[in-house]
């Protein structure tokens, strides 16, 4: 159930990350949501592994948004080179 909750938070983090990150987005809504989910999952497990926060803390949501912003920036960087 923890993974399902992380995916739901990741979806919301992806939407917020798209709103926060400036510039024109080459991604559609679903790819942005997928990058948000991936960023949230990555930031959740990395943050917990490094003991920055534990499961269930609201700081994890901030980490998820930051992870989603980073993945969106990397995706935009890679998509821009095509």
HTML snippet that shows the backbone in 3Dmol.js (N, CA, C, O; Angstrom):
<script src="https://3Dmol.org/build/3Dmol-min.js"></script>
<div id="view" style="width:600px;height:400px;position:relative"></div>
<script>
const pdb = `
ATOM      1  N   UNK A   1       0.819  -1.189   0.000  1.00  0.00           N
ATOM      2  CA  UNK A   1       0.000   0.000   0.000  1.00  0.00           C
ATOM      3  C   UNK A   1       0.870   1.263   0.000  1.00  0.00           C
ATOM      4  O   UNK A   1       0.465   2.317  -0.489  1.00  0.00           O
ATOM      5  N   UNK A   2       2.073   1.126   0.561  1.00  0.00           N
ATOM      6  CA  UNK A   2       2.989   2.270   0.602  1.00  0.00           C
ATOM      7  C   UNK A   2       3.382   2.704  -0.810  1.00  0.00           C
ATOM      8  O   UNK A   2       3.483   3.900  -1.084  1.00  0.00           O
ATOM      9  N   UNK A   3       3.601   1.752  -1.696  1.00  0.00           N
ATOM     10  CA  UNK A   3       3.969   2.068  -3.077  1.00  0.00           C
ATOM     11  C   UNK A   3       2.818   2.757  -3.812  1.00  0.00           C
ATOM     12  O   UNK A   3       3.051   3.672  -4.603  1.00  0.00           O
ATOM     13  N   UNK A   4       1.594   2.333  -3.562  1.00  0.00           N
ATOM     14  CA  UNK A   4       0.426   2.968  -4.192  1.00  0.00           C
ATOM     15  C   UNK A   4       0.304   4.418  -3.729  1.00  0.00           C
ATOM     16  O   UNK A   4       0.020   5.304  -4.535  1.00  0.00           O
ATOM     17  N   UNK A   5       0.515   4.660  -2.450  1.00  0.00           N
ATOM     18  CA  UNK A   5       0.463   6.018  -1.920  1.00  0.00           C
ATOM     19  C   UNK A   5       1.582   6.869  -2.526  1.00  0.00           C
ATOM     20  O   UNK A   5       1.363   8.036  -2.850  1.00  0.00           O
ATOM     21  N   UNK A   6       2.773   6.296  -2.681  1.00  0.00           N
ATOM     22  CA  UNK A   6       3.893   7.007  -3.290  1.00  0.00           C
ATOM     23  C   UNK A   6       3.586   7.364  -4.737  1.00  0.00           C
ATOM     24  O   UNK A   6       3.950   8.448  -5.193  1.00  0.00           O
ATOM     25  N   UNK A   7       2.930   6.480  -5.461  1.00  0.00           N
ATOM     26  CA  UNK A   7       2.560   6.757  -6.848  1.00  0.00           C
ATOM     27  C   UNK A   7       1.530   7.883  -6.912  1.00  0.00           C
ATOM     28  O   UNK A   7       1.620   8.756  -7.776  1.00  0.00           O
ATOM     29  N   UNK A   8       0.565   7.871  -6.015  1.00  0.00           N
ATOM     30  CA  UNK A   8      -0.435   8.954  -5.991  1.00  0.00           C
ATOM     31  C   UNK A   8       0.213  10.294  -5.672  1.00  0.00           C
ATOM     32  O   UNK A   8      -0.091  11.301  -6.310  1.00  0.00           O
ATOM     33  N   UNK A   9       1.097  10.309  -4.697  1.00  0.00           N
ATOM     34  CA  UNK A   9       1.818  11.534  -4.359  1.00  0.00           C
ATOM     35  C   UNK A   9       2.715  11.948  -5.529  1.00  0.00           C
ATOM     36  O   UNK A   9       2.860  13.138  -5.808  1.00  0.00           O
ATOM     37  N   UNK A  10       3.309  10.980  -6.204  1.00  0.00           N
ATOM     38  CA  UNK A  10       4.155  11.271  -7.358  1.00  0.00           C
ATOM     39  C   UNK A  10       3.388  11.906  -8.499  1.00  0.00           C
ATOM     40  O   UNK A  10       3.907  12.782  -9.191  1.00  0.00           O
ATOM     41  N   UNK A  11       2.171  11.472  -8.697  1.00  0.00           N
ATOM     42  CA  UNK A  11       1.337  12.084  -9.727  1.00  0.00           C
ATOM     43  C   UNK A  11       1.097  13.555  -9.414  1.00  0.00           C
ATOM     44  O   UNK A  11       1.230  14.417 -10.283  1.00  0.00           O
ATOM     45  N   UNK A  12       0.746  13.825  -8.177  1.00  0.00           N
ATOM     46  CA  UNK A  12       0.537  15.206  -7.756  1.00  0.00           C
ATOM     47  C   UNK A  12       1.843  16.005  -7.817  1.00  0.00           C
ATOM     48  O   UNK A  12       1.838  17.176  -8.196  1.00  0.00           O
ATOM     49  N   UNK A  13       2.948  15.378  -7.449  1.00  0.00           N
ATOM     50  CA  UNK A  13       4.249  16.047  -7.515  1.00  0.00           C
ATOM     51  C   UNK A  13       4.628  16.357  -8.959  1.00  0.00           C
ATOM     52  O   UNK A  13       5.224  17.401  -9.225  1.00  0.00           O
ATOM     53  N   UNK A  14       4.297  15.480  -9.886  1.00  0.00           N
ATOM     54  CA  UNK A  14       4.573  15.731 -11.302  1.00  0.00           C
ATOM     55  C   UNK A  14       3.793  16.916 -11.840  1.00  0.00           C
ATOM     56  O   UNK A  14       4.317  17.716 -12.614  1.00  0.00           O
ATOM     57  N   UNK A  15       2.549  17.024 -11.429  1.00  0.00           N
ATOM     58  CA  UNK A  15       1.729  18.162 -11.861  1.00  0.00           C
ATOM     59  C   UNK A  15       2.288  19.460 -11.281  1.00  0.00           C
ATOM     60  O   UNK A  15       2.373  20.469 -11.981  1.00  0.00           O
ATOM     61  N   UNK A  16       2.664  19.436 -10.015  1.00  0.00           N
ATOM     62  CA  UNK A  16       3.236  20.630  -9.386  1.00  0.00           C
ATOM     63  C   UNK A  16       4.589  20.958 -10.003  1.00  0.00           C
ATOM     64  O   UNK A  16       4.902  22.130 -10.215  1.00  0.00           O
ATOM     65  N   UNK A  17       5.393  19.946 -10.294  1.00  0.00           N
ATOM     66  CA  UNK A  17       6.704  20.181 -10.905  1.00  0.00           C
ATOM     67  C   UNK A  17       6.567  20.815 -12.287  1.00  0.00           C
ATOM     68  O   UNK A  17       7.362  21.674 -12.668  1.00  0.00           O
ATOM     69  N   UNK A  18       5.569  20.390 -13.019  1.00  0.00           N
ATOM     70  CA  UNK A  18       5.347  20.999 -14.331  1.00  0.00           C
ATOM     71  C   UNK A  18       4.932  22.460 -14.185  1.00  0.00           C
ATOM     72  O   UNK A  18       5.320  23.305 -14.992  1.00  0.00           O
ATOM     73  N   UNK A  19       4.157  22.749 -13.174  1.00  0.00           N
ATOM     74  CA  UNK A  19       3.719  24.109 -12.924  1.00  0.00           C
ATOM     75  C   UNK A  19       4.885  24.981 -12.455  1.00  0.00           C
ATOM     76  O   UNK A  19       4.974  26.154 -12.815  1.00  0.00           O
ATOM     77  N   UNK A  20       5.783  24.395 -11.643  1.00  0.00           N
ATOM     78  CA  UNK A  20       6.918  25.142 -11.093  1.00  0.00           C
ATOM     79  C   UNK A  20       7.989  25.390 -12.150  1.00  0.00           C
ATOM     80  O   UNK A  20       8.500  26.504 -12.260  1.00  0.00           O
ATOM     81  N   UNK A  21       8.330  24.381 -12.916  1.00  0.00           N
ATOM     82  CA  UNK A  21       9.460  24.505 -13.848  1.00  0.00           C
ATOM     83  C   UNK A  21       9.109  25.449 -14.992  1.00  0.00           C
ATOM     84  O   UNK A  21       8.067  25.309 -15.633  1.00  0.00           O
ATOM     85  N   UNK A  22       9.985  26.402 -15.234  1.00  0.00           N
ATOM     86  CA  UNK A  22       9.698  27.408 -16.259  1.00  0.00           C
ATOM     87  C   UNK A  22       9.934  26.875 -17.663  1.00  0.00           C
ATOM     88  O   UNK A  22      10.536  25.818 -17.852  1.00  0.00           O
ATOM     89  N   UNK A  23       9.459  27.607 -18.619  1.00  0.00           N
ATOM     90  CA  UNK A  23       9.719  27.277 -20.023  1.00  0.00           C
ATOM     91  C   UNK A  23       8.635  26.450 -20.658  1.00  0.00           C
ATOM     92  O   UNK A  23       7.631  26.093 -20.041  1.00  0.00           O
ATOM     93  N   UNK A  24       8.876  26.161 -21.912  1.00  0.00           N
ATOM     94  CA  UNK A  24       7.935  25.382 -22.706  1.00  0.00           C
ATOM     95  C   UNK A  24       8.192  23.898 -22.504  1.00  0.00           C
ATOM     96  O   UNK A  24       9.343  23.463 -22.501  1.00  0.00           O
ATOM     97  N   UNK A  25       7.158  23.139 -22.341  1.00  0.00           N
ATOM     98  CA  UNK A  25       7.292  21.707 -22.086  1.00  0.00           C
ATOM     99  C   UNK A  25       7.011  20.924 -23.355  1.00  0.00           C
ATOM    100  O   UNK A  25       6.001  21.137 -24.027  1.00  0.00           O
ATOM    101  N   UNK A  26       7.916  20.020 -23.670  1.00  0.00           N
ATOM    102  CA  UNK A  26       7.753  19.188 -24.852  1.00  0.00           C
ATOM    103  C   UNK A  26       7.004  17.896 -24.526  1.00  0.00           C
ATOM    104  O   UNK A  26       6.716  17.096 -25.417  1.00  0.00           O
ATOM    105  N   UNK A  27       6.695  17.700 -23.259  1.00  0.00           N
ATOM    106  CA  UNK A  27       6.050  16.467 -22.824  1.00  0.00           C
ATOM    107  C   UNK A  27       4.550  16.657 -22.716  1.00  0.00           C
ATOM    108  O   UNK A  27       4.058  17.753 -22.448  1.00  0.00           O
ATOM    109  N   UNK A  28       3.850  15.584 -22.927  1.00  0.00           N
ATOM    110  CA  UNK A  28       2.417  15.596 -22.707  1.00  0.00           C
ATOM    111  C   UNK A  28       2.106  15.384 -21.237  1.00  0.00           C
ATOM    112  O   UNK A  28       3.003  15.227 -20.409  1.00  0.00           O
ATOM    113  N   UNK A  29       0.836  15.382 -20.936  1.00  0.00           N
ATOM    114  CA  UNK A  29       0.396  15.252 -19.553  1.00  0.00           C
ATOM    115  C   UNK A  29       0.802  13.907 -18.958  1.00  0.00           C
ATOM    116  O   UNK A  29       1.250  13.849 -17.813  1.00  0.00           O
ATOM    117  N   UNK A  30       0.651  12.838 -19.714  1.00  0.00           N
ATOM    118  CA  UNK A  30       0.931  11.506 -19.179  1.00  0.00           C
ATOM    119  C   UNK A  30       2.418  11.278 -18.958  1.00  0.00           C
ATOM    120  O   UNK A  30       2.803  10.645 -17.974  1.00  0.00           O
ATOM    121  N   UNK A  31       3.261  11.779 -19.850  1.00  0.00           N
ATOM    122  CA  UNK A  31       4.702  11.644 -19.651  1.00  0.00           C
ATOM    123  C   UNK A  31       5.159  12.483 -18.464  1.00  0.00           C
ATOM    124  O   UNK A  31       6.031  12.061 -17.704  1.00  0.00           O
ATOM    125  N   UNK A  32       4.582  13.655 -18.302  1.00  0.00           N
ATOM    126  CA  UNK A  32       4.902  14.479 -17.146  1.00  0.00           C
ATOM    127  C   UNK A  32       4.491  13.776 -15.857  1.00  0.00           C
ATOM    128  O   UNK A  32       5.234  13.792 -14.875  1.00  0.00           O
ATOM    129  N   UNK A  33       3.324  13.168 -15.856  1.00  0.00           N
ATOM    130  CA  UNK A  33       2.863  12.433 -14.681  1.00  0.00           C
ATOM    131  C   UNK A  33       3.774  11.239 -14.400  1.00  0.00           C
ATOM    132  O   UNK A  33       4.086  10.953 -13.244  1.00  0.00           O
ATOM    133  N   UNK A  34       4.199  10.545 -15.452  1.00  0.00           N
ATOM    134  CA  UNK A  34       5.096   9.401 -15.275  1.00  0.00           C
ATOM    135  C   UNK A  34       6.446   9.843 -14.717  1.00  0.00           C
ATOM    136  O   UNK A  34       7.006   9.172 -13.850  1.00  0.00           O
ATOM    137  N   UNK A  35       6.970  10.965 -15.207  1.00  0.00           N
ATOM    138  CA  UNK A  35       8.224  11.484 -14.659  1.00  0.00           C
ATOM    139  C   UNK A  35       8.035  11.936 -13.214  1.00  0.00           C
ATOM    140  O   UNK A  35       8.941  11.791 -12.394  1.00  0.00           O
ATOM    141  N   UNK A  36       6.877  12.476 -12.905  1.00  0.00           N
ATOM    142  CA  UNK A  36       6.576  12.847 -11.527  1.00  0.00           C
ATOM    143  C   UNK A  36       6.534  11.641 -10.608  1.00  0.00           C
ATOM    144  O   UNK A  36       7.059  11.687  -9.495  1.00  0.00           O
ATOM    145  N   UNK A  37       5.920  10.575 -11.059  1.00  0.00           N
ATOM    146  CA  UNK A  37       5.860   9.343 -10.274  1.00  0.00           C
ATOM    147  C   UNK A  37       7.264   8.777 -10.086  1.00  0.00           C
ATOM    148  O   UNK A  37       7.626   8.366  -8.984  1.00  0.00           O
ATOM    149  N   UNK A  38       8.053   8.754 -11.157  1.00  0.00           N
ATOM    150  CA  UNK A  38       9.422   8.239 -11.061  1.00  0.00           C
ATOM    151  C   UNK A  38      10.263   9.105 -10.124  1.00  0.00           C
ATOM    152  O   UNK A  38      11.040   8.581  -9.326  1.00  0.00           O
ATOM    153  N   UNK A  39      10.113  10.408 -10.216  1.00  0.00           N
ATOM    154  CA  UNK A  39      10.846  11.303  -9.327  1.00  0.00           C
ATOM    155  C   UNK A  39      10.431  11.137  -7.883  1.00  0.00           C
ATOM    156  O   UNK A  39      11.270  11.185  -6.983  1.00  0.00           O
ATOM    157  N   UNK A  40       9.157  10.944  -7.655  1.00  0.00           N
ATOM    158  CA  UNK A  40       8.668  10.755  -6.296  1.00  0.00           C
ATOM    159  C   UNK A  40       9.170   9.452  -5.699  1.00  0.00           C
ATOM    160  O   UNK A  40       9.605   9.414  -4.548  1.00  0.00           O
ATOM    161  N   UNK A  41       9.110   8.392  -6.481  1.00  0.00           N
ATOM    162  CA  UNK A  41       9.588   7.097  -5.994  1.00  0.00           C
ATOM    163  C   UNK A  41      11.081   7.171  -5.707  1.00  0.00           C
ATOM    164  O   UNK A  41      11.542   6.703  -4.666  1.00  0.00           O
ATOM    165  N   UNK A  42      11.830   7.756  -6.624  1.00  0.00           N
ATOM    166  CA  UNK A  42      13.277   7.880  -6.449  1.00  0.00           C
ATOM    167  C   UNK A  42      13.611   8.750  -5.237  1.00  0.00           C
ATOM    168  O   UNK A  42      14.432   8.364  -4.405  1.00  0.00           O
ATOM    169  N   UNK A  43      12.983   9.914  -5.135  1.00  0.00           N
ATOM    170  CA  UNK A  43      13.264  10.817  -4.020  1.00  0.00           C
ATOM    171  C   UNK A  43      12.808  10.222  -2.687  1.00  0.00           C
ATOM    172  O   UNK A  43      13.453  10.445  -1.663  1.00  0.00           O
ATOM    173  N   UNK A  44      11.716   9.475  -2.687  1.00  0.00           N
ATOM    174  CA  UNK A  44      11.236   8.863  -1.453  1.00  0.00           C
ATOM    175  C   UNK A  44      12.233   7.839  -0.932  1.00  0.00           C
ATOM    176  O   UNK A  44      12.598   7.861   0.243  1.00  0.00           O
ATOM    177  N   UNK A  45      12.667   6.946  -1.803  1.00  0.00           N
ATOM    178  CA  UNK A  45      13.562   5.896  -1.351  1.00  0.00           C
ATOM    179  C   UNK A  45      14.975   6.401  -1.090  1.00  0.00           C
ATOM    180  O   UNK A  45      15.636   5.914  -0.174  1.00  0.00           O
ATOM    181  N   UNK A  46      15.450   7.356  -1.864  1.00  0.00           N
ATOM    182  CA  UNK A  46      16.778   7.919  -1.612  1.00  0.00           C
ATOM    183  C   UNK A  46      16.761   8.732  -0.321  1.00  0.00           C
ATOM    184  O   UNK A  46      17.674   8.613   0.497  1.00  0.00           O
ATOM    185  N   UNK A  47      15.737   9.552  -0.130  1.00  0.00           N
ATOM    186  CA  UNK A  47      15.637  10.350   1.092  1.00  0.00           C
ATOM    187  C   UNK A  47      15.524   9.496   2.344  1.00  0.00           C
ATOM    188  O   UNK A  47      16.095   9.836   3.381  1.00  0.00           O
ATOM    189  N   UNK A  48      14.799   8.397   2.259  1.00  0.00           N
ATOM    190  CA  UNK A  48      14.678   7.514   3.410  1.00  0.00           C
ATOM    191  C   UNK A  48      15.956   6.720   3.637  1.00  0.00           C
ATOM    192  O   UNK A  48      16.319   6.444   4.780  1.00  0.00           O
ATOM    193  N   UNK A  49      16.642   6.350   2.561  1.00  0.00           N
ATOM    194  CA  UNK A  49      17.898   5.611   2.700  1.00  0.00           C
ATOM    195  C   UNK A  49      18.988   6.483   3.319  1.00  0.00           C
ATOM    196  O   UNK A  49      19.835   5.990   4.064  1.00  0.00           O
ATOM    197  N   UNK A  50      18.964   7.775   3.008  1.00  0.00           N
ATOM    198  CA  UNK A  50      19.952   8.698   3.569  1.00  0.00           C
ATOM    199  C   UNK A  50      19.513   9.285   4.909  1.00  0.00           C
ATOM    200  O   UNK A  50      20.206  10.128   5.478  1.00  0.00           O
ATOM    201  N   UNK A  51      18.352   8.835   5.414  1.00  0.00           N
ATOM    202  CA  UNK A  51      17.794   9.259   6.705  1.00  0.00           C
ATOM    203  C   UNK A  51      17.521  10.758   6.762  1.00  0.00           C
ATOM    204  O   UNK A  51      17.668  11.381   7.813  1.00  0.00           O
ATOM    205  N   UNK A  52      17.126  11.330   5.636  1.00  0.00           N
ATOM    206  CA  UNK A  52      16.713  12.732   5.627  1.00  0.00           C
ATOM    207  C   UNK A  52      15.321  12.872   6.218  1.00  0.00           C
ATOM    208  O   UNK A  52      15.017  13.870   6.872  1.00  0.00           O
ATOM    209  N   UNK A  53      14.487  11.887   5.991  1.00  0.00           N
ATOM    210  CA  UNK A  53      13.138  11.857   6.546  1.00  0.00           C
ATOM    211  C   UNK A  53      12.679  10.416   6.583  1.00  0.00           C
ATOM    212  O   UNK A  53      13.238   9.551   5.910  1.00  0.00           O
ATOM    213  N   UNK A  54      11.653  10.171   7.381  1.00  0.00           N
ATOM    214  CA  UNK A  54      11.117   8.814   7.469  1.00  0.00           C
ATOM    215  C   UNK A  54       9.794   8.743   6.727  1.00  0.00           C
ATOM    216  O   UNK A  54       9.257   9.756   6.279  1.00  0.00           O
ATOM    217  N   UNK A  55       9.286   7.541   6.608  1.00  0.00           N
ATOM    218  CA  UNK A  55       8.032   7.337   5.882  1.00  0.00           C
ATOM    219  C   UNK A  55       6.892   8.058   6.594  1.00  0.00           C
ATOM    220  O   UNK A  55       6.778   7.998   7.818  1.00  0.00           O
ATOM    221  N   UNK A  56       6.053   8.738   5.820  1.00  0.00           N
ATOM    222  CA  UNK A  56       4.888   9.411   6.363  1.00  0.00           C
ATOM    223  C   UNK A  56       5.109  10.866   6.733  1.00  0.00           C
ATOM    224  O   UNK A  56       4.156  11.548   7.110  1.00  0.00           O
ATOM    225  N   UNK A  57       6.327  11.361   6.637  1.00  0.00           N
ATOM    226  CA  UNK A  57       6.577  12.770   6.944  1.00  0.00           C
ATOM    227  C   UNK A  57       6.220  13.642   5.750  1.00  0.00           C
ATOM    228  O   UNK A  57       6.338  13.223   4.598  1.00  0.00           O
ATOM    229  N   UNK A  58       5.785  14.856   6.041  1.00  0.00           N
ATOM    230  CA  UNK A  58       5.403  15.770   4.954  1.00  0.00           C
ATOM    231  C   UNK A  58       6.620  16.253   4.168  1.00  0.00           C
ATOM    232  O   UNK A  58       6.472  16.740   3.048  1.00  0.00           O
ATOM    233  N   UNK A  59       7.795  16.127   4.726  1.00  0.00           N
ATOM    234  CA  UNK A  59       9.012  16.494   4.016  1.00  0.00           C
ATOM    235  C   UNK A  59       9.207  15.614   2.784  1.00  0.00           C
ATOM    236  O   UNK A  59       9.831  16.038   1.812  1.00  0.00           O
ATOM    237  N   UNK A  60       8.689  14.421   2.820  1.00  0.00           N
ATOM    238  CA  UNK A  60       8.786  13.525   1.678  1.00  0.00           C
ATOM    239  C   UNK A  60       8.095  14.081   0.448  1.00  0.00           C
ATOM    240  O   UNK A  60       8.532  13.830  -0.675  1.00  0.00           O
ATOM    241  N   UNK A  61       7.023  14.834   0.644  1.00  0.00           N
ATOM    242  CA  UNK A  61       6.327  15.438  -0.488  1.00  0.00           C
ATOM    243  C   UNK A  61       7.199  16.493  -1.145  1.00  0.00           C
ATOM    244  O   UNK A  61       7.234  16.596  -2.371  1.00  0.00           O
ATOM    245  N   UNK A  62       7.906  17.278  -0.338  1.00  0.00           N
ATOM    246  CA  UNK A  62       8.831  18.272  -0.885  1.00  0.00           C
ATOM    247  C   UNK A  62       9.938  17.570  -1.662  1.00  0.00           C
ATOM    248  O   UNK A  62      10.326  18.019  -2.741  1.00  0.00           O
ATOM    249  N   UNK A  63      10.441  16.483  -1.121  1.00  0.00           N
ATOM    250  CA  UNK A  63      11.454  15.695  -1.824  1.00  0.00           C
ATOM    251  C   UNK A  63      10.922  15.124  -3.122  1.00  0.00           C
ATOM    252  O   UNK A  63      11.642  15.068  -4.118  1.00  0.00           O
ATOM    253  N   UNK A  64       9.667  14.699  -3.120  1.00  0.00           N
ATOM    254  CA  UNK A  64       9.054  14.154  -4.331  1.00  0.00           C
ATOM    255  C   UNK A  64       8.925  15.223  -5.406  1.00  0.00           C
ATOM    256  O   UNK A  64       9.176  14.958  -6.582  1.00  0.00           O
ATOM    257  N   UNK A  65       8.536  16.422  -5.011  1.00  0.00           N
ATOM    258  CA  UNK A  65       8.435  17.523  -5.979  1.00  0.00           C
ATOM    259  C   UNK A  65       9.816  17.866  -6.526  1.00  0.00           C
ATOM    260  O   UNK A  65       9.975  18.087  -7.727  1.00  0.00           O
ATOM    261  N   UNK A  66      10.807  17.909  -5.653  1.00  0.00           N
ATOM    262  CA  UNK A  66      12.177  18.200  -6.115  1.00  0.00           C
ATOM    263  C   UNK A  66      12.678  17.109  -7.063  1.00  0.00           C
ATOM    264  O   UNK A  66      13.307  17.410  -8.077  1.00  0.00           O
ATOM    265  N   UNK A  67      12.403  15.863  -6.740  1.00  0.00           N
ATOM    266  CA  UNK A  67      12.803  14.771  -7.629  1.00  0.00           C
ATOM    267  C   UNK A  67      12.107  14.854  -8.972  1.00  0.00           C
ATOM    268  O   UNK A  67      12.717  14.582 -10.006  1.00  0.00           O
ATOM    269  N   UNK A  68      10.842  15.225  -8.970  1.00  0.00           N
ATOM    270  CA  UNK A  68      10.100  15.365 -10.222  1.00  0.00           C
ATOM    271  C   UNK A  68      10.631  16.533 -11.050  1.00  0.00           C
ATOM    272  O   UNK A  68      10.724  16.431 -12.274  1.00  0.00           O
ATOM    273  N   UNK A  69      10.982  17.645 -10.391  1.00  0.00           N
ATOM    274  CA  UNK A  69      11.537  18.795 -11.114  1.00  0.00           C
ATOM    275  C   UNK A  69      12.863  18.411 -11.754  1.00  0.00           C
ATOM    276  O   UNK A  69      13.131  18.777 -12.898  1.00  0.00           O
ATOM    277  N   UNK A  70      13.693  17.676 -11.020  1.00  0.00           N
ATOM    278  CA  UNK A  70      14.983  17.249 -11.564  1.00  0.00           C
ATOM    279  C   UNK A  70      14.787  16.328 -12.759  1.00  0.00           C
ATOM    280  O   UNK A  70      15.462  16.487 -13.776  1.00  0.00           O
ATOM    281  N   UNK A  71      13.872  15.367 -12.655  1.00  0.00           N
ATOM    282  CA  UNK A  71      13.641  14.464 -13.785  1.00  0.00           C
ATOM    283  C   UNK A  71      13.023  15.188 -14.980  1.00  0.00           C
ATOM    284  O   UNK A  71      13.333  14.860 -16.125  1.00  0.00           O
ATOM    285  N   UNK A  72      12.165  16.154 -14.733  1.00  0.00           N
ATOM    286  CA  UNK A  72      11.618  16.944 -15.840  1.00  0.00           C
ATOM    287  C   UNK A  72      12.716  17.756 -16.524  1.00  0.00           C
ATOM    288  O   UNK A  72      12.739  17.868 -17.750  1.00  0.00           O
ATOM    289  N   UNK A  73      13.621  18.319 -15.732  1.00  0.00           N
ATOM    290  CA  UNK A  73      14.727  19.083 -16.310  1.00  0.00           C
ATOM    291  C   UNK A  73      15.651  18.181 -17.120  1.00  0.00           C
ATOM    292  O   UNK A  73      16.090  18.555 -18.207  1.00  0.00           O
ATOM    293  N   UNK A  74      15.941  17.008 -16.599  1.00  0.00           N
ATOM    294  CA  UNK A  74      16.772  16.057 -17.349  1.00  0.00           C
ATOM    295  C   UNK A  74      16.076  15.589 -18.626  1.00  0.00           C
ATOM    296  O   UNK A  74      16.701  15.461 -19.679  1.00  0.00           O
ATOM    297  N   UNK A  75      14.789  15.338 -18.514  1.00  0.00           N
ATOM    298  CA  UNK A  75      14.031  14.924 -19.694  1.00  0.00           C
ATOM    299  C   UNK A  75      13.993  16.005 -20.755  1.00  0.00           C
ATOM    300  O   UNK A  75      14.111  15.722 -21.947  1.00  0.00           O
ATOM    301  N   UNK A  76      13.828  17.242 -20.319  1.00  0.00           N
ATOM    302  CA  UNK A  76      13.811  18.356 -21.260  1.00  0.00           C
ATOM    303  C   UNK A  76      15.190  18.546 -21.900  1.00  0.00           C
ATOM    304  O   UNK A  76      15.295  18.868 -23.083  1.00  0.00           O
ATOM    305  N   UNK A  77      16.239  18.345 -21.108  1.00  0.00           N
ATOM    306  CA  UNK A  77      17.594  18.457 -21.620  1.00  0.00           C
ATOM    307  C   UNK A  77      17.862  17.393 -22.691  1.00  0.00           C
ATOM    308  O   UNK A  77      18.447  17.682 -23.734  1.00  0.00           O
ATOM    309  N   UNK A  78      17.433  16.180 -22.420  1.00  0.00           N
ATOM    310  CA  UNK A  78      17.626  15.079 -23.373  1.00  0.00           C
ATOM    311  C   UNK A  78      16.736  15.229 -24.593  1.00  0.00           C
ATOM    312  O   UNK A  78      17.158  14.913 -25.706  1.00  0.00           O
ATOM    313  N   UNK A  79      15.513  15.703 -24.406  1.00  0.00           N
ATOM    314  CA  UNK A  79      14.599  15.875 -25.542  1.00  0.00           C
ATOM    315  C   UNK A  79      15.011  17.055 -26.407  1.00  0.00           C
ATOM    316  O   UNK A  79      14.729  17.069 -27.605  1.00  0.00           O
ATOM    317  N   UNK A  80      15.665  18.031 -25.826  1.00  0.00           N
ATOM    318  CA  UNK A  80      16.089  19.208 -26.576  1.00  0.00           C
ATOM    319  C   UNK A  80      17.240  18.932 -27.530  1.00  0.00           C
ATOM    320  O   UNK A  80      17.451  19.694 -28.473  1.00  0.00           O
ATOM    321  N   UNK A  81      17.987  17.857 -27.302  1.00  0.00           N
ATOM    322  CA  UNK A  81      19.125  17.544 -28.157  1.00  0.00           C
ATOM    323  C   UNK A  81      18.732  16.799 -29.421  1.00  0.00           C
ATOM    324  O   UNK A  81      19.576  16.562 -30.286  1.00  0.00           O
ATOM    325  N   UNK A  82      17.490  16.433 -29.541  1.00  0.00           N
ATOM    326  CA  UNK A  82      17.050  15.702 -30.736  1.00  0.00           C
ATOM    327  C   UNK A  82      16.815  16.618 -31.882  1.00  0.00           C
ATOM    328  O   UNK A  82      16.441  16.168 -32.965  1.00  0.00           O
TER     329      UNK A  82
END
`;
const viewer = $3Dmol.createViewer("view");
viewer.addModel(pdb, "pdb");
viewer.setStyle({}, {cartoon: {color: "spectrum"}});
viewer.zoomTo();
viewer.render();
</script>
